Amino acid sequence: MAKAMIGFVGIGIMGYHMARRLAENGYPIRVWNRTPDKAGRLAAFGAGVERVAVDVADAADFVICMLSSGPVCDDILLGPNGVMAAMRPGATLIVMSSIPVDTATRHAREADARGIRYIDAPVSGGEKGAEAGTLAIMAGGDPDVVERARPVLEIMGRPVRIGPNGTGQLSKLVNQMMVASTIAAVAEALLLAERGGADPAKVREALLGGFADSTILRQHGLRMIEGNFVPGGPAKYQIKDTATAIDLAKGMNLDLPILNLVDRLFADMVAHGDGDLDHSAILLELRRRQPVSAAPAMSKE
């Protein structure tokens, strides 16, 4: 049986690996990106590289969107010359971008009016997860639509249907709240270890396998220790998600004090010019906040 035709818009840090995996697994795929050179790299894997976004859509069984934000998704997907207008009835649009819940539900209504199936399926796992095909995929949509898309999604990671349209994005906000708060906590803890005179690398090593262990301690803690802030997840996208979660919480009359504190911390980081660094570079913002200190209380052996 011939594999489904895929259209893919948004070939960024993660989108590149997601599209590459689909091509390597035998899916015919057409790709587009605003910066053509990023999409052009996929030609080596057999992908058709399009100059216009709508050209990925007309023959596609599935169109996957991995753009940077809700407004960008609106710009590319909607309108008389948007990708959705070029999709044939019965095809499925899978938005894997992180966008507001109300944007996803609005997209779903627009898709339904056009006879298009819709899934909001944001992801977590960063560049490493995208490269390895181990992304956590949080899917919102009708059960039969999600099941129909499951073979495609499983090439990129582990899909779990959360509920109806919009709940995938809600789940991603929950994920981002936990990620942002934990990254900030790990950065504070390593700063305390450093200021106290302990070797942060040894502290991290000692904590692995204990209750403080986590993917963030393993991956982002190591980034902090090495000072490697080449972006896997840029901080400017982290603040986009925390701000979206705050707005949603306000609409529910929820007070989330930790989220508000972490959002302000990342906002200051971006304001200081570090928005394009990995979100683990929040350590730099914490260091900026510290007064010049005397020697550490404990000396390293």
Secondary structure, DSSP 8 states (H G I E B T S, - for coil): -----EEEE--SHHHHHHHHHHHHTT--EEEE-SSHHHHHGGGGGT-EE-SSGGGGTTT-SEEEE--SSHHHHHHHHSSTTSHHHHS-TT-EEEE-S---HHHHHHHHHHHHHTT-EEEE--EESHHHHHHHT-EEEEEES-HHHHHHHHHHHHHHEEEEEEESTTHHHHHHHHHHHHHHHHHHHHHHHHHHHHHHT--HHHHHHHHTTSTT--HHHHHHHHHHHHT----SSBHHHHHHHHHHHHHHHHHTT---HHHHHHHHHHHHHIIIIITTSBGGGHHHHHHHTS----S-SS---
